[in-house]
Amino acid sequence: MRLEASNTTNKLEFIKERPTVPAFRVMDIDGVPIDPNFEPEITKEKALDIYKNMIVSNTIDQYLHEAQNQGRISIYSTGYGEEAIIMTAMALEKGDMVYSQYRELSVYVQLGYPIEDIMNQCFSNKVGHGKGRQMPVHYGSKEMGLVTISSTLATQIPQAVGTAFALKREGNNNVVICYFGEGTSSEGDFHAGLNMASTIECPVIFYCRNNGYAISTPSSEQYRGDGIVGRGEGYGIKSMRIDGNDVWAVYAATKEAREYASKHNKPVLIEAMTYRIGNHTTSDDSKAYRSKEEVEMMRKHDPILRLRKYMKNKNWLDSEMDRKYVEDTKEMVLKTLKKAEEELKPKIEYLYTDVYDEMPPNLKSQFESTQRLVEKYPDYYKVKDFET
């Protein structure tokens, strides 16, 4: 926007504050639709499929969290309380690209990412796609358009914009969805990414999980202004705020955002208001910065509980069906976990490969030193646990 005569005034004043942007919601915490017009046309079978996948995601979180506490994997982060994000997957179409962070497990499950691959990656075994060179929860699949997760905060945002620009040039009407938390919005890459997406006009959906805490920093101490939704508006991006624990609100918003981004080749920002029930990671103890009462109060907004109530209200689910889903899922997940844990670890040489086409002399020398050390102390380095 440039300054024109019609945009001037002789009145000096601050921009007036406006009311807080409300969060769009389809059903209340008891699973009762507020406006039937936004209730999705969904079959009982599809709703049950979504519910089952949320149970699968939640169960994987439980078992891998316990595995980390027992020292069987190095670290883990759960998505407790944020499973409604699964509905973003329902709004995507073939050819769309996904840049996730580390609480989008339910999205991967809904898209059909194999549970075996989840376990293999977290246990860093020989069949895991990362060859043991990355921490747990760093999933990815080239074939499925799931860009491998990065540890570094916010790097995925400008990368997603670049990918969206490439999709725009291809002209296939595909979009990119990029997930991050409100803590990430304080990183420079967030601002650079949004400004770039706005100015070069890219079909990217920025999905911000505002779960209340950036590790131990509450959102009230992290920023001023009207949350993250106002930042999108400031960059000239169509933006909306939703109840991030309402599966139908998440679906409606993401579907609308995808249609707009695809049709106009422009970005959209969704701020999903949710709550992180679990610790930031297994390295965190949230009791040090928030009360037990606060967490218990927010459990009433749990998206799995809300969807369960919705389906029971419709007589699509009863307690016996629910119990069987949970028991069968636990059995399946535990079986997959044990199989992944029993696999051998990757070859030691993978510490040095896949960076260069041919291993340079300095890495070759380091690799040979490592080999000699391992051969000298085989029991210490547990060589029998590794693929040869």
Phi, psi and omega per residue, in radians:
M1 nan 2.313 3.082
R2 -1.918 2.691 -3.133
L3 -1.257 2.103 3.078
E4 -2.106 2.853 -3.113
A5 -1.017 -0.612 -3.093
S6 -1.269 -0.199 -3.113
N7 -1.762 0.219 -3.100
T8 -1.788 2.859 3.115
T9 -2.629 2.719 3.070
N10 -1.761 0.258 3.140
K11 -1.953 2.102 -3.134
L12 -1.643 2.067 3.136
E13 -2.796 2.724 3.040
F14 -1.253 2.664 3.037
I15 -1.074 2.340 -3.097
K16 -1.254 2.420 3.067
E17 -1.223 2.541 -3.133
R18 -2.000 2.888 3.116
P19 -1.098 2.671 3.086
T20 -1.058 2.398 3.128
V21 -1.152 2.177 -3.139
P22 -1.299 2.756 3.121
A23 -1.639 2.181 3.127
F24 -1.178 2.325 -3.111
R25 -2.428 2.472 3.111
V26 -1.768 -0.716 3.119
M27 -2.311 2.693 -3.114
D28 -1.438 -3.061 -3.036
I29 -1.255 -0.163 3.073
D30 -1.715 0.178 3.109
G31 1.330 0.321 -3.140
V32 -1.717 2.144 3.138
P33 -1.048 2.373 3.118
I34 -1.506 -0.731 3.105
D35 -2.317 1.881 -3.108
P36 -1.018 -0.365 -3.138
N37 -1.110 -0.435 -3.134
F38 -1.776 -0.019 3.069
E39 -1.213 2.168 -3.030
P40 -1.183 2.619 3.027
E41 -1.420 1.581 -3.035
I42 -2.278 2.453 -3.131
T43 -1.399 2.825 3.077
K44 -1.025 -0.739 -3.107
E45 -1.100 -0.726 -3.130
K46 -1.209 -0.705 3.112
A47 -1.083 -0.730 3.113
L48 -1.145 -0.640 3.105
D49 -1.092 -0.766 3.098
I50 -1.084 -0.808 -3.132
Y51 -1.052 -0.785 3.132
K52 -1.045 -0.739 -3.130
N53 -1.172 -0.549 3.043
M54 -1.174 -0.679 3.086
I55 -1.143 -0.706 3.101
V56 -1.053 -0.844 3.139
S57 -1.042 -0.810 -3.134
N58 -1.098 -0.675 -3.135
T59 -1.229 -0.702 3.059
I60 -1.018 -0.770 3.096
D61 -1.015 -0.783 -3.119
Q62 -1.046 -0.880 -3.047
Y63 -1.246 -0.664 3.131
L64 -1.297 -0.541 3.042
H65 -1.110 -0.771 3.104
E66 -1.145 -0.684 3.131
A67 -1.070 -0.671 3.117
Q68 -1.202 -0.724 3.117
N69 -1.060 -0.470 3.119
Q70 -1.581 0.058 3.100
G71 1.377 0.319 -3.083
R72 -1.565 -0.407 2.956
I73 -2.320 2.902 -2.942
S74 -1.412 -0.658 -3.086
I75 -2.801 2.807 3.079
Y76 -2.762 2.620 3.038
S77 -2.265 2.304 -3.087
T78 -1.683 2.911 3.060
G79 -2.006 0.438 -3.116
Y80 -0.923 2.208 3.102
G81 1.565 -0.138 -3.078
E82 -2.109 0.324 -3.032
E83 -1.203 -0.240 3.128
A84 -1.115 -0.276 3.103
I85 -1.063 -0.256 3.099
I86 -0.954 -0.530 -3.057
M87 -1.265 -0.287 3.047
T88 -1.114 -0.597 3.126
A89 -1.114 -0.583 -3.131
M90 -1.171 -0.424 -3.093
A91 -1.574 -0.175 -3.114
L92 -1.437 2.822 3.129
E93 -2.216 2.869 -3.108
K94 -0.999 2.310 -3.132
G95 1.698 -0.229 3.059
D96 -1.250 2.654 -3.101
M97 -1.942 2.564 -3.077
V98 -2.130 2.176 2.983
Y99 -1.999 1.903 -3.072
S100 -1.911 3.077 3.117
Q101 -1.956 -1.787 3.125
Y102 -2.599 0.325 3.031
R103 -2.278 0.522 -3.123
E104 -1.926 0.501 -3.103
L105 -0.974 -0.725 -3.113
S106 -1.117 -0.517 3.076
V107 -1.136 -0.781 3.121
Y108 -1.079 -0.750 -3.129
V109 -1.104 -0.790 -3.115
Q110 -1.136 -0.578 3.133
L111 -1.366 -0.112 3.084
G112 1.655 0.283 3.082
Y113 -1.144 2.178 -3.025
P114 -1.051 2.367 3.105
I115 -1.095 -0.562 3.077
E116 -1.029 -0.702 -3.140
D117 -1.181 -0.614 3.091
I118 -1.083 -0.851 -3.119
M119 -1.178 -0.740 -3.132
N120 -1.080 -0.686 3.134
Q121 -1.177 -0.767 -3.096
C122 -1.183 -0.538 3.114
F123 -1.605 0.060 3.048
S124 0.876 0.775 -3.118
N125 -1.619 -3.101 -3.002
K126 -1.191 -0.385 3.140
V127 -1.716 -0.035 3.063
G128 -1.198 2.507 -3.018
H129 -1.173 -0.326 -3.131
G130 -1.571 -0.008 -3.127
K131 0.965 0.534 3.065
G132 1.339 0.163 -3.032
R133 -1.741 0.257 -3.120
Q134 -2.488 2.702 3.114
M135 -1.163 2.860 3.039
P136 -1.028 2.852 3.107
V137 1.199 0.435 3.094
H138 -2.016 1.192 -3.066
Y139 -1.434 2.920 3.075
G140 3.123 2.735 3.110
S141 -2.739 1.992 3.111
K142 -1.098 -0.729 -3.100
E143 -1.105 -0.589 -3.093
M144 -1.657 -0.012 -3.130
G145 1.303 0.427 3.123
L146 -1.779 1.738 -3.084
V147 -1.180 2.284 -3.051
T148 -0.972 2.341 -3.089
I149 -1.153 2.457 3.078
S150 -1.859 2.575 3.094
S151 -1.260 -0.682 -3.035
T152 -1.145 2.316 -3.051
L153 -1.194 2.268 2.962
A154 1.380 -0.061 -3.130
T155 -1.077 -0.469 -3.079
Q156 -1.255 -0.311 -3.037
I157 -1.233 -0.988 3.077
P158 -1.130 -0.520 3.084
Q159 -1.112 -0.724 3.121
A160 -1.105 -0.659 3.119
V161 -1.124 -0.770 3.114
G162 -1.069 -0.727 3.114
T163 -1.138 -0.708 3.120
A164 -1.095 -0.662 3.104
F165 -1.130 -0.684 3.102
A166 -1.132 -0.715 3.110
L167 -1.129 -0.642 3.093
K168 -1.073 -0.737 3.134
R169 -1.173 -0.554 3.110
E170 -1.247 -0.477 3.058
G171 1.261 0.514 -3.129
N172 -1.702 0.117 3.135
N173 1.134 0.365 3.067
N174 -1.513 2.830 -3.132
V175 -2.297 2.968 3.032
V176 -2.022 2.432 2.970
I177 -2.008 2.323 -3.067
C178 -2.196 2.082 -3.094
Y179 -1.737 2.530 3.051
F180 -2.887 2.915 3.111
G181 -1.710 2.951 -3.121
E182 -1.149 -0.432 3.065
G183 -1.121 -0.638 3.124
T184 -1.101 -0.471 -3.105
S185 -1.181 -0.149 3.072
S186 -1.562 -0.082 3.114
E187 -1.453 2.634 3.128
G188 -1.079 -0.607 -3.128
D189 -1.073 -0.517 3.099
F190 -1.084 -0.874 -3.096
H191 -1.190 -0.722 3.105
A192 -1.103 -0.726 -3.123
G193 -1.144 -0.799 -3.139
L194 -1.142 -0.723 3.138
N195 -1.128 -0.706 3.127
M196 -1.128 -0.791 -3.130
A197 -1.072 -0.656 -3.123
S198 -1.233 -0.779 -3.034
T199 -1.327 -0.641 3.137
I200 -1.697 -0.009 3.037
E201 0.986 1.557 -3.097
C202 -2.067 2.511 3.096
P203 -1.396 1.337 -3.115
V204 -2.231 2.384 3.054
I205 -1.780 2.035 3.054
F206 -1.572 1.996 -3.100
Y207 -1.927 1.839 -3.120
C208 -1.687 2.065 3.029
R209 -1.502 1.677 3.111
N210 -1.494 1.572 -3.041
N211 -1.727 0.260 2.976
G212 1.664 -0.429 -3.063
Y213 -2.484 2.326 2.953
A214 -1.720 1.592 -2.896
I215 0.981 -1.847 -3.096
S216 -1.776 -0.006 -3.099
T217 -1.620 2.022 3.119
P218 -1.213 2.677 -3.105
S219 -1.050 -0.490 3.138
S220 -1.119 -0.410 3.130
E221 -1.767 -0.142 -3.044
Q222 -1.577 -0.575 -3.092
Y223 -2.675 2.865 2.995
R224 -1.991 3.140 -3.092
G225 1.455 -3.052 -3.048
D226 -1.571 1.218 3.038
G227 1.025 -2.521 -3.064
I228 -1.659 -0.470 -3.081
V229 -1.046 -0.609 3.123
G230 -1.180 -0.479 3.137
R231 -1.214 -0.659 3.082
G232 -1.080 -0.785 3.118
E233 -1.042 -0.673 3.139
G234 -1.097 -0.485 3.103
Y235 -1.639 0.169 3.119
G236 1.306 0.503 -3.106
I237 -1.886 2.337 3.045
K238 -1.021 2.218 -3.007
S239 -2.376 2.647 3.075
M240 -2.591 2.694 3.083
R241 -2.047 2.353 -3.091
I242 -2.325 2.860 2.980
D243 -1.343 1.837 -3.060
G244 -1.297 -0.010 3.078
N245 -1.837 0.063 -3.142
D246 -1.818 1.880 -3.048
V247 -1.022 -0.657 -3.095
W248 -1.306 -0.566 3.062
A249 -1.168 -0.718 3.114
V250 -1.086 -0.752 -3.136
Y251 -1.138 -0.847 -3.110
A252 -1.060 -0.748 -3.112
A253 -1.179 -0.775 -3.113
T254 -1.190 -0.662 3.100
K255 -1.095 -0.795 3.111
E256 -1.102 -0.747 -3.133
A257 -1.122 -0.721 3.141
R258 -1.140 -0.734 3.135
E259 -1.077 -0.734 3.141
Y260 -1.176 -0.841 -3.102
A261 -1.081 -0.717 -3.127
S262 -1.205 -0.750 -3.089
K263 -1.244 -0.710 -3.027
H264 -1.808 -0.104 -3.062
N265 0.938 0.831 3.126
K266 -2.354 2.745 -3.098
P267 -1.383 2.778 3.042
V268 -2.389 2.477 3.069
L269 -2.003 2.249 3.037
I270 -2.021 2.153 3.014
E271 -1.797 1.930 -3.104
A272 -1.715 1.967 -3.107
M273 -1.417 1.963 -3.087
T274 -2.395 -2.826 -3.131
Y275 -2.676 2.337 3.141
R276 -1.514 1.778 -3.133
I277 -1.216 -0.709 -3.106
G278 -1.460 3.139 3.036
N279 -1.211 2.863 3.108
H280 -0.999 -0.931 2.966
T281 -2.510 -3.111 3.081
T282 -1.231 -0.107 3.053
S283 -1.552 -0.028 -3.031
D284 -1.919 2.630 3.015
D285 -2.234 1.691 -3.027
S286 -1.198 -0.249 3.109
K287 -1.118 -0.315 -3.125
A288 -1.317 -0.310 -3.078
Y289 -2.336 0.060 3.044
R290 -2.622 2.708 -3.047
S291 -1.497 2.715 3.074
K292 -1.112 -0.605 -3.141
E293 -1.111 -0.680 3.128
E294 -1.096 -0.803 -3.126
V295 -1.101 -0.780 -3.126
E296 -1.127 -0.631 3.107
M297 -1.127 -0.691 -3.111
M298 -1.329 -0.305 3.079
R299 -1.078 -0.397 3.127
K300 -1.121 -0.362 -3.116
H301 -1.667 0.106 -3.082
D302 -0.904 2.209 -3.074
P303 -1.163 -0.563 3.100
I304 -1.186 -0.770 3.107
L305 -1.074 -0.718 -3.112
R306 -1.152 -0.761 3.111
L307 -1.161 -0.651 3.093
R308 -1.043 -0.774 3.124
K309 -1.130 -0.696 3.134
Y310 -1.033 -0.812 -3.090
M311 -1.268 -0.583 3.072
K312 -1.178 -0.633 3.084
N313 -1.072 -0.513 -3.140
K314 -1.637 0.023 -3.079
N315 1.085 0.559 3.075
W316 -1.626 -0.222 -3.054
L317 -2.584 2.402 3.025
D318 -2.193 3.006 -3.033
S319 -1.069 -0.645 -3.126
E320 -1.206 -0.748 3.073
M321 -1.049 -0.779 -3.116
D322 -1.087 -0.777 3.138
R323 -1.052 -0.719 -3.129
K324 -1.177 -0.719 3.085
Y325 -0.988 -0.818 -3.088
V326 -1.135 -0.803 -3.116
E327 -1.139 -0.785 3.139
D328 -1.113 -0.677 3.139
T329 -1.158 -0.756 3.119
K330 -1.055 -0.745 3.133
E331 -1.098 -0.777 -3.120
M332 -1.161 -0.788 -3.115
V333 -1.147 -0.748 -3.132
L334 -1.124 -0.696 3.111
K335 -1.092 -0.747 3.134
T336 -1.178 -0.686 3.113
L337 -1.076 -0.827 -3.111
K338 -1.074 -0.698 3.140
K339 -1.119 -0.731 3.129
A340 -1.144 -0.668 -3.116
E341 -1.195 -0.515 -3.103
E342 -1.406 -0.240 3.128
E343 -1.185 2.618 3.065
L344 -1.164 2.729 3.063
K345 -1.357 2.823 -3.112
P346 -1.159 2.862 3.089
K347 -1.021 2.480 -3.125
I348 -1.095 -0.523 -3.109
E349 -1.114 -0.322 3.135
Y350 -1.163 -0.216 3.009
L351 -1.081 -0.390 -2.986
Y352 -2.109 -0.095 -3.049
T353 -1.751 3.014 3.018
D354 1.268 0.171 3.013
V355 -1.738 -0.809 3.107
Y356 -1.953 2.673 3.089
D357 -1.078 -0.754 3.039
E358 -2.167 2.354 -3.093
M359 -1.115 2.113 3.138
P360 -1.207 2.818 -3.073
P361 -0.947 -0.693 -3.097
N362 -1.164 -0.697 3.104
L363 -1.260 -0.620 3.105
K364 -1.084 -0.701 3.119
S365 -1.133 -0.732 3.121
Q366 -1.135 -0.700 3.138
F367 -1.104 -0.749 3.136
E368 -1.134 -0.653 3.091
S369 -1.128 -0.720 3.105
T370 -1.092 -0.743 3.127
Q371 -1.054 -0.783 -3.136
R372 -1.099 -0.708 -3.123
L373 -1.135 -0.758 -3.134
V374 -1.165 -0.692 3.117
E375 -1.156 -0.543 -3.120
K376 -1.338 -0.604 -3.102
Y377 -2.212 1.113 -3.071
P378 -1.105 -0.618 -3.126
D379 -1.246 -0.687 3.139
Y380 -1.098 -0.750 -3.113
Y381 -1.554 0.079 3.052
K382 0.869 0.958 -3.048
V383 -1.084 -0.418 -3.140
K384 -1.201 -0.284 3.135
D385 -1.489 -0.098 -3.037
F386 -1.923 2.602 3.052
E387 -1.183 2.440 3.131
T388 -1.884 nan nan
